[in-house]
Amino acid sequence: MTSGMTTDGHGDRAGQAAMESVEDYLSDVLAAIAPLPPLELGLAVADGSVLAGDVAARSPLPPFDNSAMDGYAVLAADVATATAEAPVTLPVAAEVAAGDTAQRELTPGTCIRIMTGALLPAGADAVVPVELTDGGSDRATFMQAVPAGAAVRRLGGDASPGDVLLTAGTRLGPVQLGLLAATGHDRVLARPRPRVSVISTGNELIEPGRPLLPGQIWESNSVMLAAAASRAGAVARRHPVVRDDTVSVLAAIDEALAGADLIVTSGGVSMGAEHDVVKAALTALGTVSFRKVAMQPGMPQGFGFVGPDSTPIFTLPGNPVSAYVSFWLFIAPALDALQNQAPRMPAVRQATLAAPVRSPQGKRSFLRGSLDPGAGTVEPVSGQSSHQLAALARSNALIIVPEKVTGLGAGDTVDVLDLP
């Protein structure tokens, strides 16, 4: 439904013609990001890294025939007639546990007690699970026949030498790391998780837990953005609050460069305010551009490079909702680009609007909403200003209102972006 849609036919308002679209800005960012160089990483620190090349099996997996069950190694022919009414009894010639490296051979007409993962004795071609026997120690009675190959894990059954286990571009997680370890790999060539340093600026900011004076607020943006960076797969570090002066800003950035692949600042980038110290400090460097993006919240954006290694830096608005929305639209995709990955954009779905909304002409609005996936509806939350963090915390989605649309009514179908 689109019956509630309204548009403004008067075109862009004054000052909005210089704005660029969300897509154009993101495209410029991603085109400028160079992937991190691959490193030899130990498995203990490789979680979340991205393979820079294929990884092949060096040896068979499993590396030997072994038992898939606790039971008895047998010749299947020796228990072929076994039933509950007419069981077969065999002498137990030996016992083999997992990790026992002794070479054993099964004599026809006998059985060997065996544990899960233990080396299958030569001459055996099946394992009878202990549940199908009386569990005897000297002699075992079998109440059911099994075919050849039953409960046996064959050498190379999972992978043969030379088989490609993981391809270049694979993001390593628990299962992939387990596979590498199981095939004897203790190190891997991969692009590591990006290291992100987050810096918040403002004379009014006080570390959480300290008492406030009139005119002060507790600093929250760096806490929020560092957590978002961690959730996006980065290794995040939160810098102490920086005062509103250019010397302090540049010193903080210089300090952050030593351990960062990407820097995020929050605050000090509004268009024209005298206390926009981040913008003032970085403009002088000439390597960071400050742009107007046709979005609300989050119109003032800055992106560029700093330091001897041309480390990417994003300068976000100081309002928390603006900063958070900007992070998922622009910085999270850039983190993927640092690992040479296609950007993982937040999922967009359609839902039915439960209440009317308004939006400024010429800007794409990202309104906070409560999405009910089962019902397919989304309810705008009360409190849409860019400073209202409590309203953001009540939201699980952003309602997207296109640039040329100034109003949507209850019952209209809208695009909704899932909030991580």
Backbone torsions as a table, in degrees:
resi	resn	phi	psi	omega
1	MET	NA	143.8	176.4
2	THR	-136.3	19.7	-173.4
3	SER	-65.3	-25.0	-178.2
4	GLY	-89.6	2.2	-175.2
5	MET	-75.0	133.6	173.8
6	THR	-128.2	148.5	178.6
7	THR	-130.2	161.4	178.0
8	ASP	-108.5	115.9	-174.7
9	GLY	-85.1	7.3	-175.1
10	HIS	-91.5	4.4	177.1
11	GLY	79.1	-170.7	-177.7
12	ASP	-65.5	144.4	173.9
13	ARG	-77.3	166.4	179.7
14	ALA	-58.4	136.1	177.6
15	GLY	90.0	-12.2	-177.3
16	GLN	-93.6	-11.5	-177.8
17	ALA	-63.8	-27.7	-178.1
18	ALA	-81.1	-5.8	-178.7
19	MET	-74.5	150.2	176.4
20	GLU	-113.8	160.0	-176.1
21	SER	-74.9	160.8	175.6
22	VAL	-57.1	-43.2	-177.6
23	GLU	-65.8	-42.3	-178.9
24	ASP	-65.3	-42.1	180.0
25	TYR	-64.4	-46.4	179.2
26	LEU	-62.4	-39.6	179.0
27	SER	-61.2	-42.4	177.9
28	ASP	-62.6	-41.9	179.9
29	VAL	-62.1	-50.6	-175.5
30	LEU	-66.8	-33.6	178.5
31	ALA	-67.4	-26.0	-176.7
32	ALA	-88.6	-18.5	-175.6
33	ILE	-78.1	127.0	174.1
34	ALA	-100.2	135.5	-179.8
35	PRO	-61.5	149.4	174.8
36	LEU	-65.6	146.4	176.9
37	PRO	-68.7	146.8	177.7
38	PRO	-67.3	150.6	177.0
39	LEU	-130.5	154.2	170.5
40	GLU	-79.0	113.0	-175.8
41	LEU	-114.1	135.6	169.3
42	GLY	-69.3	152.7	-177.2
43	LEU	-60.0	-29.2	-178.1
44	ALA	-64.2	-23.1	-178.3
45	VAL	-118.9	12.1	-174.0
46	ALA	-94.3	-4.9	179.3
47	ASP	-58.8	129.6	-179.9
48	GLY	85.5	-7.2	176.9
49	SER	-77.8	168.5	-176.8
50	VAL	-122.9	126.3	-176.7
51	LEU	-59.9	136.1	177.3
52	ALA	-93.9	-7.6	178.6
53	GLY	-159.2	166.9	177.3
54	ASP	-64.8	149.8	174.3
55	VAL	-119.5	124.8	-178.2
56	ALA	-108.3	156.6	176.3
57	ALA	-70.4	133.5	177.9
58	ARG	-88.3	-23.3	-177.1
59	SER	-149.7	169.1	-179.2
60	PRO	-64.6	150.2	174.0
61	LEU	-129.9	115.2	-5.6
62	PRO	-64.3	160.5	-177.9
63	PRO	-82.5	-1.6	177.5
64	PHE	-161.1	160.3	173.0
65	ASP	-64.7	130.8	-180.0
66	ASN	-146.7	168.3	-175.5
67	SER	-84.6	137.2	176.2
68	ALA	-90.1	-5.0	-175.0
69	MET	-143.8	157.7	162.9
70	ASP	-73.9	131.1	-179.1
71	GLY	173.3	-136.8	-177.0
72	TYR	-134.5	129.4	173.7
73	ALA	-79.6	130.3	-175.2
74	VAL	-142.4	169.2	159.0
75	LEU	-86.0	123.9	-176.6
76	ALA	-55.3	-33.4	-179.2
77	ALA	-63.6	-28.1	-177.5
78	ASP	-73.1	-18.8	179.5
79	VAL	-118.7	17.2	-173.8
80	ALA	-62.7	-25.4	-177.0
81	THR	-100.2	2.6	-172.9
82	ALA	-69.1	131.9	173.0
83	THR	-140.6	170.1	177.7
84	ALA	-63.7	-33.2	-179.3
85	GLU	-81.9	-27.9	-178.9
86	ALA	-134.8	73.0	-177.0
87	PRO	-69.5	163.2	177.2
88	VAL	-114.3	134.4	179.5
89	THR	-116.0	133.0	179.8
90	LEU	-129.2	146.2	174.9
91	PRO	-70.2	143.2	177.6
92	VAL	-89.9	113.2	-173.7
93	ALA	-86.0	-24.7	-176.1
94	ALA	-168.8	178.8	175.6
95	GLU	-137.4	138.3	179.4
96	VAL	-129.8	126.6	-179.6
97	ALA	-102.2	161.5	174.9
98	ALA	-60.6	133.6	-178.8
99	GLY	93.1	-11.2	176.4
100	ASP	-74.3	118.4	-175.8
101	THR	-95.4	1.7	-180.0
102	ALA	-66.1	140.6	178.6
103	GLN	-87.1	120.9	-179.9
104	ARG	-120.6	155.7	178.4
105	GLU	-130.8	131.9	179.9
106	LEU	-81.7	128.4	173.6
107	THR	-87.1	129.4	177.3
108	PRO	-51.9	141.8	-179.3
109	GLY	87.2	3.3	175.1
110	THR	-127.5	176.2	174.2
111	CYS	-137.9	163.4	177.2
112	ILE	-128.4	125.6	176.5
113	ARG	-66.4	135.9	-173.4
114	ILE	-142.4	146.5	179.7
115	MET	-105.2	159.8	179.7
116	THR	-57.1	130.4	178.9
117	GLY	86.5	-4.4	-177.7
118	ALA	-78.5	152.6	179.3
119	LEU	-61.5	125.3	-179.5
120	LEU	-71.5	127.0	179.2
121	PRO	-61.5	145.6	174.5
122	ALA	-59.0	141.3	179.7
123	GLY	93.0	-22.4	176.8
124	ALA	-82.0	144.1	178.1
125	ASP	-128.7	7.7	179.2
126	ALA	-160.7	161.0	173.0
127	VAL	-126.0	129.8	176.5
128	VAL	-96.6	119.4	179.4
129	PRO	-57.7	144.1	-177.1
130	VAL	-58.8	-26.6	-179.5
131	GLU	-64.8	-20.1	-179.6
132	LEU	-97.1	14.3	-178.4
133	THR	-132.4	179.2	174.1
134	ASP	-90.1	0.5	178.0
135	GLY	71.4	23.8	-176.2
136	GLY	-65.4	153.4	-179.6
137	SER	-96.9	-40.8	179.7
138	ASP	-93.4	-40.0	176.3
139	ARG	-135.1	139.4	-179.8
140	ALA	-116.8	135.3	178.9
141	THR	-105.6	129.9	-175.1
142	PHE	-107.6	126.2	-176.7
143	MET	-102.5	3.9	-179.1
144	GLN	-157.0	141.7	176.3
145	ALA	-78.4	155.0	173.4
146	VAL	-133.7	150.1	178.0
147	PRO	-79.2	162.8	173.9
148	ALA	-59.1	136.7	-178.5
149	GLY	91.8	-6.7	-178.6
150	ALA	-62.4	132.5	175.6
151	ALA	55.7	31.0	177.3
152	VAL	-115.3	129.5	173.5
153	ARG	-97.1	112.7	-174.0
154	ARG	-80.8	146.8	174.1
155	LEU	-51.2	127.5	178.1
156	GLY	72.9	10.4	-178.4
157	GLY	-65.5	-25.7	178.9
158	ASP	-94.5	-40.7	179.1
159	ALA	-157.6	143.5	176.7
160	SER	-104.6	157.1	178.2
161	PRO	-53.9	132.3	-179.4
162	GLY	93.5	-17.2	177.4
163	ASP	-62.2	138.2	175.8
164	VAL	-76.0	117.4	-179.4
165	LEU	-84.8	-45.2	-177.7
166	LEU	-140.6	138.9	-177.4
167	THR	-96.8	157.8	176.5
168	ALA	-54.7	139.1	-178.5
169	GLY	94.5	-6.3	178.0
170	THR	-73.2	130.2	174.5
171	ARG	-83.5	125.3	-174.1
172	LEU	-81.2	128.2	174.4
173	GLY	-127.7	-167.3	-176.3
174	PRO	-56.1	-44.8	-176.6
175	VAL	-68.7	-43.6	-179.4
176	GLN	-64.0	-40.3	177.7
177	LEU	-65.2	-38.7	176.5
178	GLY	-62.5	-40.4	178.3
179	LEU	-64.3	-42.9	178.4
180	LEU	-61.0	-44.1	179.2
181	ALA	-64.2	-40.9	-178.1
182	ALA	-64.9	-22.9	179.9
183	THR	-103.4	15.6	171.4
184	GLY	87.3	4.9	179.2
185	HIS	-83.9	124.0	176.0
186	ASP	-106.0	-11.0	179.0
187	ARG	-140.2	159.1	-177.5
188	VAL	-150.3	146.1	177.0
189	LEU	-87.6	114.2	-173.6
190	ALA	-152.9	158.9	172.2
191	ARG	-84.9	121.5	-173.2
192	PRO	-71.7	168.1	171.9
193	ARG	-60.8	132.1	179.4
194	PRO	-63.1	143.9	175.2
195	ARG	-95.5	124.6	-176.0
196	VAL	-117.9	129.2	172.1
197	SER	-108.1	132.8	-177.2
198	VAL	-114.8	128.2	-177.0
199	ILE	-125.6	126.5	173.3
200	SER	-109.8	138.2	-179.0
201	THR	-117.0	148.2	174.6
202	GLY	153.0	129.5	177.0
203	ASN	-65.3	-22.8	-177.1
204	GLU	-83.2	-7.0	-171.5
205	LEU	-88.1	134.3	179.1
206	ILE	-127.3	141.0	179.1
207	GLU	-60.8	137.4	178.0
208	PRO	-54.6	140.8	-180.0
209	GLY	98.8	-20.4	178.2
210	ARG	-89.1	151.7	179.8
211	PRO	-68.6	146.1	179.8
212	LEU	-96.5	147.1	167.3
213	LEU	-103.7	161.1	176.1
214	PRO	-54.8	132.5	-179.6
215	GLY	93.5	-1.6	179.5
216	GLN	-108.6	154.8	174.8
217	ILE	-135.2	154.4	175.7
218	TRP	-75.4	135.7	-178.4
219	GLU	-73.4	125.1	-176.8
220	SER	-125.5	-24.9	-172.7
221	ASN	-62.0	-43.3	-177.4
222	SER	-68.6	-32.8	175.4
223	VAL	-62.6	-47.6	-178.5
224	MET	-65.3	-45.8	-175.6
225	LEU	-71.9	-35.4	176.0
226	ALA	-64.4	-40.4	177.3
227	ALA	-65.5	-39.3	177.8
228	ALA	-64.1	-40.7	178.7
229	ALA	-63.1	-40.5	176.7
230	SER	-62.5	-43.7	179.9
231	ARG	-65.2	-29.4	178.6
232	ALA	-81.3	-0.4	174.1
233	GLY	105.8	5.5	-178.5
234	ALA	-93.4	167.0	168.3
235	VAL	-98.0	110.7	-169.0
236	ALA	-104.4	144.7	176.1
237	ARG	-134.2	131.9	-179.7
238	ARG	-99.1	124.3	-179.9
239	HIS	-86.4	146.8	174.3
240	PRO	-57.7	156.4	-179.4
241	VAL	-55.8	139.4	-178.6
242	VAL	-110.6	136.7	179.9
243	ARG	-71.7	161.4	-178.3
244	ASP	-81.8	69.5	168.6
245	ASP	-148.9	149.0	-171.2
246	THR	-64.3	-34.3	179.9
247	VAL	-63.0	-45.2	179.5
248	SER	-65.6	-39.5	179.2
249	VAL	-62.2	-49.4	-178.9
250	LEU	-64.9	-36.2	177.8
251	ALA	-65.6	-40.7	179.5
252	ALA	-65.1	-42.3	178.7
253	ILE	-64.6	-41.9	179.0
254	ASP	-61.8	-40.0	178.1
255	GLU	-66.6	-40.2	-178.0
256	ALA	-67.7	-28.1	-176.2
257	LEU	-59.0	-30.7	-174.5
258	ALA	-62.8	-28.2	-176.9
259	GLY	-130.6	31.9	-175.4
260	ALA	-133.6	141.7	168.9
261	ASP	-97.9	-13.1	178.6
262	LEU	-158.1	139.0	-179.8
263	ILE	-117.2	140.2	176.3
264	VAL	-124.4	127.2	172.2
265	THR	-112.3	155.0	178.9
266	SER	-131.2	123.8	178.4
267	GLY	100.2	159.8	173.4
268	GLY	76.0	27.0	-178.6
269	VAL	-129.9	15.0	179.3
270	SER	-62.7	161.4	-174.5
271	MET	-84.7	88.2	170.8
272	GLY	109.9	-9.4	-178.8
273	ALA	-69.5	146.4	-173.9
274	GLU	-70.7	-19.7	-178.8
275	HIS	-98.9	19.8	178.6
276	ASP	-80.1	71.0	-169.7
277	VAL	-71.7	-31.5	178.4
278	VAL	-64.2	-46.7	178.8
279	LYS	-61.6	-43.4	-179.4
280	ALA	-64.7	-43.1	-177.9
281	ALA	-65.8	-43.5	-174.2
282	LEU	-83.3	-26.1	176.3
283	THR	-60.9	-36.9	-179.5
284	ALA	-64.5	-26.8	178.7
285	LEU	-72.6	-30.2	179.0
286	GLY	77.5	11.6	-178.7
287	THR	-115.7	2.1	180.0
288	VAL	-125.4	131.2	178.0
289	SER	-106.6	145.2	179.9
290	PHE	-113.6	128.0	-168.5
291	ARG	-128.6	161.1	169.3
292	LYS	-106.9	120.7	178.5
293	VAL	-106.3	134.6	-174.4
294	ALA	-74.4	71.5	-179.3
295	MET	-147.7	157.4	175.9
296	GLN	-145.1	121.8	1.9
297	PRO	-82.4	167.1	172.6
298	GLY	106.1	23.9	-176.7
299	MET	-60.3	-47.3	-178.6
300	PRO	-78.0	120.3	-179.1
301	GLN	-131.4	150.8	173.7
302	GLY	-137.8	140.6	179.4
303	PHE	-150.4	143.6	176.4
304	GLY	175.9	-150.2	-174.9
305	PHE	-137.6	145.5	179.8
306	VAL	-137.2	156.2	173.8
307	GLY	83.4	170.9	-176.2
308	PRO	-65.7	-24.0	-180.0
309	ASP	-99.5	12.0	-179.0
310	SER	51.4	59.2	179.2
311	THR	-75.4	128.8	178.9
312	PRO	-63.0	142.2	176.5
313	ILE	-134.6	135.4	173.8
314	PHE	-114.0	129.8	175.6
315	THR	-110.2	114.3	-174.6
316	LEU	-103.1	156.8	175.0
317	PRO	-61.4	160.0	-178.2
318	GLY	-82.6	-22.6	177.4
319	ASN	-65.5	132.5	-170.3
320	PRO	-62.5	-39.4	-179.9
321	VAL	-67.1	-40.6	176.5
322	SER	-58.8	-44.7	-178.6
323	ALA	-65.3	-42.0	-176.3
324	TYR	-69.0	-45.3	178.0
325	VAL	-62.0	-43.6	179.4
326	SER	-60.9	-38.7	-179.8
327	PHE	-57.9	-50.5	-174.3
328	TRP	-74.1	-26.6	179.0
329	LEU	-79.2	-34.9	-170.6
330	PHE	-120.9	-43.0	-174.0
331	ILE	-79.9	-42.3	178.7
332	ALA	-57.9	-44.7	174.6
333	PRO	-62.3	-35.0	179.1
334	ALA	-66.0	-34.0	176.5
335	LEU	-63.5	-38.6	175.0
336	ASP	-63.7	-42.4	-179.6
337	ALA	-61.6	-33.6	177.7
338	LEU	-63.6	-24.8	177.6
339	GLN	-102.0	16.2	177.7
340	ASN	61.1	36.6	-179.9
341	GLN	-112.2	150.0	170.6
342	ALA	-63.5	138.8	-176.1
343	PRO	-63.1	134.3	174.8
344	ARG	-89.5	95.4	-177.3
345	MET	-79.1	148.1	175.8
346	PRO	-56.0	141.7	-177.4
347	ALA	-65.5	135.9	177.5
348	VAL	-115.4	131.3	177.5
349	ARG	-133.0	173.2	176.5
350	GLN	-106.1	146.3	178.8
351	ALA	-148.3	165.2	178.2
352	THR	-94.7	127.8	-177.9
353	LEU	-71.9	129.3	-176.4
354	ALA	-89.5	-13.3	-179.8
355	ALA	-153.3	155.8	-178.7
356	PRO	-69.2	154.7	177.2
357	VAL	-137.3	157.5	175.7
358	ARG	-120.5	156.0	-179.0
359	SER	-150.8	145.3	179.1
360	PRO	-71.7	144.8	176.8
361	GLN	-63.0	136.4	173.8
362	GLY	87.4	-1.8	177.7
363	LYS	-125.7	142.5	172.9
364	ARG	-84.2	119.2	-178.6
365	SER	-91.9	141.8	173.3
366	PHE	-119.2	91.2	-174.5
367	LEU	-90.2	140.4	-179.1
368	ARG	-73.3	137.9	-177.1
369	GLY	-147.7	161.8	175.6
370	SER	-108.9	109.9	-175.6
371	LEU	-92.6	130.9	170.9
372	ASP	-106.3	96.5	-175.4
373	PRO	-60.6	-35.2	-179.2
374	GLY	-65.8	-42.8	-179.7
375	ALA	-83.8	-17.9	-178.4
376	GLY	73.1	27.5	-179.4
377	THR	-120.3	156.5	176.5
378	VAL	-135.4	131.3	-177.3
379	GLU	-109.4	121.4	174.6
380	PRO	-62.0	135.9	178.4
381	VAL	-83.5	156.4	176.2
382	SER	-78.5	133.5	-178.4
383	GLY	101.5	79.9	-176.6
384	GLN	-103.9	6.2	178.9
385	SER	-71.5	153.4	-172.0
386	SER	-73.1	-8.4	177.5
387	HIS	-95.7	-6.0	-169.7
388	GLN	-86.9	86.0	-176.9
389	LEU	-70.1	-33.6	179.0
390	ALA	-62.5	-38.7	177.3
391	ALA	-66.2	-38.9	176.9
392	LEU	-62.1	-38.5	-179.5
393	ALA	-67.2	-23.3	176.9
394	ARG	-85.5	-2.0	-174.2
395	SER	-103.0	150.4	171.9
396	ASN	-125.4	8.2	-177.0
397	ALA	-158.6	161.9	172.8
398	LEU	-116.5	128.6	176.6
399	ILE	-85.9	123.3	-176.4
400	ILE	-96.1	121.2	175.9
401	VAL	-112.5	119.0	-176.1
402	PRO	-61.8	162.0	-174.1
403	GLU	-59.3	-36.3	-174.7
404	LYS	-90.6	2.2	-178.3
405	VAL	-105.8	128.5	-179.7
406	THR	-106.8	-8.7	178.8
407	GLY	-160.3	144.6	174.4
408	LEU	-133.0	145.6	-176.8
409	GLY	-106.2	164.7	175.4
410	ALA	-57.9	134.6	-177.7
411	GLY	96.3	-14.1	177.1
412	ASP	-70.9	149.6	175.0
413	THR	-87.7	130.5	-177.4
414	VAL	-129.8	154.1	168.8
415	ASP	-80.1	138.6	-177.3
416	VAL	-128.6	131.9	180.0
417	LEU	-104.7	122.3	178.9
418	ASP	-64.9	133.1	174.4
419	LEU	-88.8	128.6	177.3
420	PRO	-62.9	NA	NA
